[in-house]
Amino acid sequence: MSGPMPEITGEQRAILEKFRKQMDDALVGTHDDYFLVRWLRARKWNMDAAEKMLRASLKTRSMWNVDNIEKWDPPRALQEYLPYGLMGYDKEGSPVLVCPFANFDMWGMMHCVTRFEFQKYLVLLLERFMKIAYDQSQKHGWKARQLVVFFDMENVNLKQYAWRPAAECVISTVKQYEANFPELLKMCYIINAPKLFSVAFNIVKKFLDENTTSKIVIYKSGVDRWQQQLFSHVDRKAFPKAWGGEMVDRNGDPQCKALMVWGGKLPEELYIDQSSQQSDRDFVETQVPKGDKLKLHFKVNQEEQKILSWEFRTIDYDIKFGIYSVDEQTGEKRSEVHLGTVYSNEMDEIGYISTRPNTTYTVVFDNSASYMRSKKLRYWVDLISEEEEGISELTSQMDSTQIAAKQQ
């Protein structure tokens, strides 16, 4: 697949050609020059940094099983209650997405799906939008390969994001987006932002690239200055009347509910008991004594392709969790998952990392800072063979997997 390209300098063209040769072992037919330029731009044309970013993303995509993601049947909660709608295209052919964010029940969603399912569904949607954008670029040029996103925050309930699992999901999702979809955003409009939104956004934007934040404009409630900027490149006739456009749906609804997933409060009948999932695993129940640590060691031998996977929950209290590795040949010690507090008493902590041969991995449950109480822990940690299980097998059987620990 090849497509239109932005203008680049002769020096940048030389870097691009060298980058393609350097990445040749990992590229497939859909990775055209524009695809590679996205990663180079994201790393300011630093080829080594772009390669590191792209290779890490390709590995993440394989864990998501993106090549077969359309075969996945997402939970009903995501398909019917995650609000969004594709409202046509801007004047350069870019897809325009509208999200009535106040209709997003984050509390309910986190009780219906796991963090990994949530992020995987967003990946599914983004892959669909990128395919649409690519098709648009064949008629309108390379700028059509970026997305215009419109969020209406009127009456949004920010209190639900004070719940730690919800906040961690937002931060984790933002970081996943930045690491895997560079240069995808063309423009993001956030309107009717409540007073506390600026506080929340200042936290989130720490995880966003400055180029991404430069494309986000925020307008407080009651301000309509955004209309002039939006409609300078979006046709009013192809935008919902409720937000200043002229379009209504087949029912005459100015909000165009028939053209989008409207969202709403999730019914409790869709809630899941996460503690009962993955019951086929051999969980261990133990106590981590006050002032002590529990360490689990896993050795990956030469030429083995393994995934280190975990799932655990604590009773009543949080605990510190982290993973480090030691190279058997060089003795080099690395932090794989930063040791930090996880609130596994509120929601199951589930995740996985890829491993390297000839390396020993140590999983740490750290209660050394607690001098008053021991921590009850129920856990499953194991090395899964990529050769035997396959990443696609892991994805299909562990659709509830979460990349749970904060990456720093």
N, C-alpha and C positions, 0 to 999 in steps of 0.2 A: 504494500500500500504506500503510494507516494502522494504528496499533496502540495498545495501552494506554500510558499516560504516567505517570511519577512525579509527585508533587505538586511544584509550583514556586510561588514567590511571584508576586505581581502584577508586581513589578519585573522578575523573571526572564521572565515571560510577555511583557512588552513588549520585552525584549531579543531573545527568541526570534522574535517576529513581525518585528522589524526585521532580524534576521539572515537570516530566510527571504527577505525582499525583496532584501537585499544580495546573496544567493547565487542569486537566481532564475535567472540566465543559465546556471548550471552544474548545477542540480538536475534530477532525473528523478522519475518517479512513485514509485519505491521509497524516496525520501528523505523519510520522514515526520518528524513533530515529534520523536519519540524519537531518530531518527538525528541530527538537528541538536543536540539537547540533549547528546548524547555529546561533541561537539566543544566546545560551550560549557563544559561541566563540566571537560573536559580543560584548558581555558585559563582556569579560574576565572571564567567568564562575561565575559571580556574579548573583545568581539565582533571587534575587529580582529585579535587574535592567533588567535582561532578560525577566522576567514576565511582567514588565511594558512596555517594548518595544514591546513584542509580542501581548499583549492585545490591545495596541494602534493600532498596525498594523491590527489586525483582525477587529477592528471597521472601520478602513479606507477601508479595503477590502470590507466590507459590503456596505459602501457608494458607492464604485465603482461597486458594484454588480458583483464581480468577478466570482461568481458561475455561472452566466448567461452571462458572457461577450462575449462569442462566438455568442450569439444571436444578439449582437449589430452590426449594419451596420455603420461602420465608414465613415466619410466624404471622398469623392473622393480625396480631396487634400492630405489626409494622406495616403491613399492606393496607390496612384500613384506617389507621389512626396516626400515621406520621404525615403531618400536613405539608403539601406542596402541590404545585401544578405547573405544567409547561404551557406558558401563555404565548406561544409563537416565537418571533424572532425580532431582533432589533434591525436597524437600517443597514447594518453590515452583515446580517445573516446569523448573528450569534443567538443561541437559544436564550429565552428569557424565562426565568423561574420565579414564581411567586409563592411565598410562604406566610400564611396567616399564623404567626408564631404563638399568639395567645391561645390558640386551640391545641397546643402541644402539651399533653399531660405527661410530663417527665417522670413524676412520681409513679404514676400508673404504669408507664412503659417499662421502668426499671423493675417492676414487679411481674411483668409479663414476658420479658426477654432478658437475656444476659447481655453484658457489655459487648462481647464479641459479635453476637447476633446483630446488635444495633449497628456496630461499625461495619459489619459485613454487608448489611443492607444498604448503608450509605455508599459503600464501594459499588454495589450492584447498580444503584441509581446513577452514580457518577460515570460508570462505564457506559451505561445506556446513553447518557447525555453526551459523552465524548464521541460516541458513534454517530449520533445525530449531528453534532457539531462538525465532525469530519465530512459527512455527506453535504452539509451546508457549505463547507469551504470549497468544495469542488465547483460550486456555482458563484460564490461570493468572495473567495479569497481567504487567506490564512486567519484574518481577524475573527472569522466565524467560528474558529475552533476554541474560542473562549466563551465563558458563561457570564450572563448578567443575572444577578440574584437580588430579589426584592423581599425584605422582611418587614412585616407590619407587627410592631411590638405593643400595639394598643391593648391595654388591660392585661398584659402578660403578668403572670404570677412568679416573681423572682424568688419568692420565699422557698419554693420547692428546690431551688439550686443551693440552698444553704444545707440541704441534706447531703452528707459527704459522698455517698455513692453517686449521686447525680452530678455533683461538682467534678468528681474524679472522671466520670464518663465524658463530660464536656471537654476537660483538659486533654484527656487521652485521645479523644476524637480529633480535636484541633491539631494535636501533634502528629497523628496518623495522616491527616490531610496534608499538612505541610511537608511531610517526609515522602509522600507518594503521589501528590498531584500538583507539582509546581507549575506556575504560569498558566493555570487553568482559569483563574478568575479574571474577568475583564472589568467588572464593576459590581459592587455590592452596596445596595441602598438599605439602610435601616431607619425606619420612620416610627414616629410615636414612641420614642424611647423613654421609659420612665426615669425618674430622678436617680434611682439606684443603678441604672444600667451602666453609667459611665464608670462606676466603681468596679462592677463585674467585668466590663470590657477591658479596663486597665490591667486586670489580672490575666485575662485571656490573651491579650495582644503580646504579652511577654513571650508567648510560644509561637507567634506569627512572624514571618519574615517582614522586614520593613517594606518590601515591594508589595506584599499582600495588604498590609495595613494602609498603604497609600491609595489603594483602590476601594477602601471602605469609607463611606460617608454616613454620618449619623445625624439624625434630626430629632429634636425633642418633640414631645406631644404638642399638637396644636400648630405646628409649623408646616407650611406647605411649599417652602422654597425648593424642596427636592423635585417638584414637578417640572420646573424649568430645565433642570439638568437631565432628568430621566427622559423627558419627551423631546429632548434635542437629538436623541438617537433611538428612541422607541416610538413606534407609531401609536397614537392614541386609539386608533380604531382597533388595534390588536391587544389592548390592555383593558382590564376590568374597569367598569364605570365607577365602582366603589372607591377606586384609588385614582380618580382623575381621568381615566380613559373613556372610551365610548362603547366598549364591548359588554354585552350581556350574554348569558347562556341561553339554552333552548327554552328555559322556563321564565326568561325575562329577568333573572336574578342578576343584579349589578355586581355581586361578589363572585359570580361565575362558579358556584359550588359544584355544578354538574361537570365542570371541566377540570376539577382537581380533587385530591384527597383532602377533605376539610378538617379532619382530626376530631378532637373532642375528648371528653373524659372516658377513660377506658373502663369497661365493665369488669367487675371483680371476678366474673366467671372466666375471664382470660388470665387471671393471675396464676402463677405457677409456684410450686413449693420447691425452691432451688435446693433445699437440703435433701430432697428425695431423688434428685437427678443423679445420673451416673452411678446408680446403685450396684452396677456390675463390678465396680472397682473394690479392691481390698483396702478399705480405710483402716487407719491405725488411730486409736484413741489413747491419749496420754496426757500428762501434765508437764508443763515446763516450770520447774521450781522457781520460786522468787529469787532474783539475783543471779539467774543461771541462763544457759543457752542450750538449745537442742541443735546438733549439727548432723546432717546426713551427707554422706560422701558417695559420689558416683563417678566411676572411672570410665572414660571413653577410650577404647583401644585403637591401635593403628588402623587406618583406613575404614573405620566404622562411621556410618552416617546415622547420627542419633538426634533425637529431639528430647530435651529435658522438660517434662511436663509436670504440673502440680495443680492440686486443688485442696483447699483447706478452709476450715472455719474455726473460730474460737468462740467460747461460750462466755458471754457477759462483758468481756474486756478485749481491747485491741492488743496487738503485739507487733514487734518489729520483725521484718522479713527482708532477706536479701540473699544473693547468690554471688560467690566469687569462684574463680578458677585458678588453677596452677598448671602451667605447662610442664609436663614430665621431663622434657629434654632441656629446656632453658631455665626452668625454675621461675619464669615470669608469672607474676600474680596479677590478675585482672578482676575488676568489679564488673560482674555481668548484669546484676540487678541491684541497684543502689539500696543499701540497708536503710530502711525507713519504716515509719509506723504505718500499718495498714489496719483499717477498721473492719476486720474480718468478723467481728461480732455483729455487724449490721448486714453483711452480704458476703456470700462465698467469694473467696479470692481464687481465681483460676487463671492459668497462663502457661506459656511455654517459651523456650528459647532454642535456637539451633546451637549445636555444639561443634567443637573441633576435635580431631583425633589426638591421641596421646595427651589427653588433658583430664585432670581430676576436677570435678565440680563439687562445691560444698554449699549445701542449702542450709541457711541459718534461721532458726526461730529464736529471737533474742528477747529474753525477759530480764536481762541484767539490770535494767534501770528500775525495776519494780522491787522494792524492798518489803512490800506489805502483803503481796498476794502471788500465788502461783496462777498459771493460766492453763485452763483446760483447752486441749487442742485435738481436733479430728482432722487427719491429713492423709493424702495420697500423693506420693512423689515417685516418679519412675522415668527411666530412659526408654523411649519408644523408638524402635528401629524404623528408619525411613524406608529401608529396603523391603522389610516385611509388611509394614503397615501402609507406607506411602503417605505423603502429605495429604493427598485427596481423601484417603481413608480417615486420617486424623480429622480433617475438616468435616466429613460427613458424620462421623460419630461424635465429634466434639464441637458441634455447632454452638454449644453453650460456652465454649472456651472464651476467656477474657484475657487480654494482655493487661494484667491487673496492677502490676507494680509500677510506680512512677519511674520513668527513665530520666536520669539527670546527667 
